[in-house]
Amino acid sequence: MSNGLKILGYIALIVLAGVFVMSGLNKVSGSEMMIQTFKGFSYPTWTMYLIGAVELLSAAGLLIPRTRILASGVLTFIMIGAVGSHLIYGQYAAIPFPGVLLVANIVVLIMGMRKLEAEELDMEAVQV
């Protein structure tokens, strides 16, 4: 991969992590909008704080190569839940934002797994 693509990839990761930091902070700070969203879904308020904390931890994990796959996997499941909740409750206008984040996390997850697979193949070649 060229250096230009690597730099773009890192910038995209920083932006993605930043979005999850902002989203997580909105939840853990108990913003009124988030409280109303979770109440609208009939979810207990504590789940908002839990998801916010997980988003914050996972945002940091996206920036650490050793934890990137785990973090993107966790965030993928959270975004599946977000998209599903908006679908179930008919909040169709709210779907694009978590939908884009879901796709972005899937891309990070796939790229991380491909890199891991390539590293394993390199290790096997060295051992032979």
BELJOQUI-V280962 format. One record per backbone hydrogen bond with DSSP energy under -1.0 kcal/mol. NH is the residue of the N-H (numbers start at 1). CO is the residue of the C=O. E is the energy in kcal/mol with one decimal. If there is no record, write none. Layout:
BEGIN
NH|CO|E + NH|CO|E
END
This chain:
BEGIN
6|2|-2.1 + 7|3|-2.5 + 8|4|-2.2 + 9|5|-2.4 + 10|6|-2.4 + 11|7|-2.4 + 12|8|-2.6 + 13|9|-2.2 + 14|10|-2.3 + 15|11|-2.5 + 16|12|-2.8 + 17|13|-2.9 + 18|14|-2.5 + 19|15|-2.3 + 20|16|-1.9 + 21|17|-2.2 + 22|18|-2.4 + 23|19|-2.5 + 24|20|-2.8 + 25|21|-2.7 + 26|22|-2.1 + 27|23|-1.6 + 28|24|-2.9 + 29|25|-2.1 + 30|27|-1.3 + 31|26|-2.4 + 35|31|-2.5 + 36|32|-2.5 + 37|33|-2.2 + 38|34|-2.7 + 39|35|-2.4 + 40|36|-2.5 + 41|37|-1.3 + 42|39|-1.3 + 43|38|-2.7 + 47|44|-1.3 + 48|45|-1.1 + 49|45|-1.3 + 50|46|-2.4 + 51|47|-2.8 + 52|48|-2.3 + 53|49|-2.3 + 54|50|-2.5 + 55|51|-2.6 + 56|52|-2.2 + 57|53|-2.4 + 58|54|-2.8 + 59|55|-2.3 + 60|56|-1.8 + 61|57|-2.1 + 62|58|-1.8 + 63|60|-1.0 + 67|64|-1.5 + 68|64|-1.0 + 71|67|-2.8 + 72|68|-2.7 + 73|69|-2.2 + 74|70|-2.6 + 75|71|-2.5 + 76|72|-2.0 + 77|73|-1.9 + 78|74|-2.0 + 79|75|-2.5 + 80|76|-2.2 + 81|77|-2.0 + 82|78|-2.1 + 83|79|-2.8 + 84|80|-2.6 + 85|81|-2.5 + 86|82|-2.3 + 87|83|-2.3 + 88|84|-2.9 + 89|85|-2.2 + 90|87|-1.4 + 91|86|-2.5 + 92|90|-1.3 + 94|91|-1.3 + 95|92|-1.3 + 99|95|-2.4 + 100|96|-2.7 + 101|97|-2.0 + 102|98|-2.3 + 103|99|-2.2 + 104|100|-2.6 + 105|101|-2.4 + 106|102|-2.2 + 107|103|-2.3 + 108|104|-2.3 + 109|105|-2.6 + 110|106|-2.8 + 111|107|-2.8 + 112|108|-2.5 + 113|109|-2.3 + 114|110|-2.5 + 115|111|-2.3 + 116|112|-2.3 + 117|113|-2.4 + 118|114|-2.3 + 119|115|-2.3 + 120|116|-2.2 + 121|117|-2.2 + 122|118|-2.2 + 123|119|-2.2 + 124|120|-2.2 + 125|121|-2.1 + 126|122|-1.9 + 127|123|-2.0 + 128|124|-1.4
END
